[in-house]
Amino acid sequence: MAPVTKPDELRVAAAHAFLRSLNILVKSARMYGMEHQRTAVQYATALDELHAALPSEGMAGLTLGVSGKQLLIDGVPVETSPAENSFTELLSAGKLSSIHFAHQVGPEDFDRFVRTFVASGNKNPQLAEQLKATLEENPNATIRVNPIRYVAAAGEHGEGQPLSPVVAGTVGGMTAIVSSQIQSLLGDPTKLLQLIAAAQGSSGSSHGTENGEPAGGVAGAGRSGGAESESAGAGIVYGFGLDAEGAGGGSLYSSEPVELVTASESMMHAGSGPPAALTLKTSADPTVEPGFRLTGPGGFAPREDDVMNVLRLLAKVGQANQKPGSEAESNQLRDDISQLQPGTQLTLQQALASLAAAAPSQRVDGPMLLQLAEHMAIQFALDSYERGETRVNSVKDMLGKMSKEIETLRKVLGGHEDKLKKAGINVESHAEALDRQFWASVPETGKRSMLLSAEAWCIPPRNVRTYLERAFQCGDTALANDVLRNFSACLCNPDPEARGRAATGMLDLADIFGRADQEVLAEALTQAGTALETVLREQSQDVARAIGEAFVRLGQQATNQKNFSALRDALELLNTIEQGEGKADFARSLRARLSVEKQIPEFMEGALRATALPDGLVEIARQHPHVSAENLSGRVIRCGRKRERERLVEIAKQLGSQAASYLSEVLRTRPAGDAVSVIALLCRLDPLAIEEILPLRLREWNRFYHDMTVRQIAVSGAPERARLLLKFSEILDPQVFPGALDEVGMCGDLSAAPVLISIVAGDLPRFSTPFVRVKAIESLGRLRAEEAAPLLKKILESRQAFRWQFPREMRIVAAQALKKIDQNWMAAFLKDADLSEADMALLTIDPMTDAPGVRQRAYRRVVLPKTIEAKVVTPRADYTIEIRELSIGGGFGQSEAQRALPPGSEAQIVMDTGWRRMKAHVLVRDARSNKFAYEIVDIELEDRLKLRRLLAWALANNSQ
């Protein structure tokens, strides 16, 4: 690479500065608007820096382009900063290859340019179209956009025909390495036609004559054809003539579309003799577009040998192009042309005439010789396919063979390609470029028939992707689905090569399958699994690996798409393959790469929120029963709604006995943290296992895990949960058992009444306290247990000397329970009782059968008219909190210090209201920073009465 001169360095630096200013300008305009003062100042700065980046002399202008992730300034890769990277990503996302600024950019065009950038938003795929439409409003625009190439053609604004990707970027370097004589031939099809005419004129005898005259008439000015040949130096093109309509003058190349018409089709491929005279006719049909064609309505159709011979001739010209030119070289070219077979010569003439007619008013952009060779190869393949002479799977081979003949021409690009490769830019091969151009030339109906044929596997995946992307953008999902179905069916093609190439294509198209309908992906997975079985039986290891990779990629798409039915079928196919002899390891490797086990939590989370259980999910979970059961068991405690919990239990029950057995083993053998997490789900799947195993584990666990056990049983929703909680009354920690009694009352199971009555009587448990008995009374009231009425009446009426036998708090709770059990008796009793309305105001909350939540609050929480300061005493430290919400069962407080207590922590709370001092033993339920909720697990009945009266006073004040 030549060293960069100082002026070039200054210009590149100026271009960098302009890009940074443009980036700031766009962001400022989006934030403040184009009319804001900041935006106006930045606008002026960006325009000044653009002018500084433009060359001070000449008319070349400035081209900013992108190739991949590489920024190009005037076709040269440069290092980039974050600002330039942002610009590069914006161009790539907007499908722009380059932007050309003329030597004198007008303010009007720059304003349109900036406003379009601002309005388009980030990574807008329509940016190229929007910019083009906006700038084309000015016919003399000084800014042009190019979505095709990244190096501008010669000319003031970079106008001209798009370069082939194979020759892109070589225009500027060609002039320096070719001589003027050869360059004049390579850049103008007219001169090459004149060279052919000279070659034919100088060796007319070698072609044979008819009655002493050349067989192909030469048309002079004012003639219609058939006249005698002029000398080669006269500049008349031998073998071509003008129609009578064009006689008398004018250019040989009309500005209108032209067609080549043969005079004698029978001589097209005769082994010898002159080619028939051809006529350039102006098409009368205005809908015919100029284009490059090798066939015409006269029926001329070159053979593959003709095209190959022309390509070889052009390769010789390309070799001469690399050496200094001379008159001898031109004469040698004439000799080579004169020795061509008639069909070959006619093919070359027809191609040159078509190319000249396609662009009669301007010089061909780029090395015309290479462009001609590429177009000939592509057009011949296309014409052959359209005539049905070539099958789809033969097109690629044909283009590859022709590509070898063009290899010499491509060598002139080697230096530029090396520069691009060193800059990290991928350069596609010549065969790939030809194949891509061939696909672009195929009409829409032809593309569709190819993609829906049995030979779709031979179409390069990038071409299939382009077609499918366009179909999805146009909303033609049905067509895209059909193409994908047909392509996946190629995996089961009897031809091993077809299966392998189809598998390779499926790898590239896997993400497209994720955008198709779910049944299309399911069918593709089925096809892949069937093909995998076939190749494994045939012991085709290479093909098996390719299909296996495609199978995994499709399975991953099914996972991302949450297509459970497709994923289920894939896993079942793997099971079938795994059972085959010698195939277990291969199937297990594919299963491991699918990683379905890692997706189980996400699958379950989605299923819990869905209106219905997704088809195929249960079968997938059943194939991984241990992982699924463990995930479901850990999720129960986080269920906030009964609907979620019941959906979860439904899935768990469908996993079968393996899930229940596994959870029982976890409860029996795992550490406390793992074992306690399975209790809730196991209560629904196998309550007998809970009764058998849990008593043994509870004796090993501390208070924290006893508390977790009660919560797990409570959220399970199991009909047996009341019986289970009461069965463990002698084992549970004394500070946890009162909370268990609340859960018994909220479950609505009247069968628990006898045990609750025994607790109220003081017979159970061994650590019975007045607070535990009060909790049992409240549960009897929630259950409306009529058999408890005699005992509750006794508590209300029993006296001892000059006082009541039972504490006032216990009598109030008994009265509230009896009011729910025997309202008539209580109405008569309260008339003469010493219990006031304030004592009876604070009632417990009854269970609601239709409550949507998994757990229900047992006591009403009251907002206090003013905050109460309380002292929290923990084993580690004491600190003060403020309590604003309080209930008879717990409360919510916060402190100024950042002292978060972990859930389950033990503490003592002392509340002092000035005239009431209360103490309670609590467990922390929820702690966030300096805020926490707590539950009272033990309190003296006298203090509970004080708390009741405080809450009654707060209720009365709140109602006023």
URFEN-V496872 format. One record per helix or strand of 3 or more residues. SS is the DSSP state (h for helix, s for strand). FROM is the first residue (numbers start at 1). TO is the last residue. If there is no record, write none. Layout:
((SS & FROM & TO) (SS & FROM & TO))
This chain:
((h & 6 & 32) (h & 37 & 53) (s & 62 & 67) (s & 70 & 73) (s & 76 & 78) (h & 82 & 93) (s & 98 & 101) (h & 107 & 120) (h & 127 & 135) (s & 143 & 146) (h & 171 & 177) (h & 180 & 186) (h & 189 & 202) (h & 204 & 207) (h & 232 & 234) (s & 240 & 242) (h & 244 & 246) (s & 258 & 262) (h & 265 & 267) (s & 278 & 282) (h & 304 & 321) (h & 327 & 338) (h & 342 & 358) (h & 368 & 386) (h & 392 & 405) (h & 407 & 422) (h & 430 & 441) (h & 444 & 451) (h & 456 & 458) (h & 461 & 473) (h & 477 & 492) (h & 496 & 513) (h & 518 & 538) (h & 541 & 560) (h & 564 & 578) (h & 584 & 594) (h & 596 & 609) (h & 617 & 622) (h & 625 & 636) (h & 642 & 654) (h & 657 & 669) (h & 672 & 676) (h & 679 & 685) (h & 687 & 698) (h & 703 & 716) (h & 721 & 727) (h & 734 & 747) (h & 750 & 760) (h & 770 & 783) (h & 786 & 797) (h & 808 & 821) (h & 823 & 832) (h & 837 & 841) (s & 862 & 873) (s & 878 & 887) (s & 890 & 894) (s & 906 & 912) (s & 917 & 928) (s & 931 & 938) (h & 941 & 959))
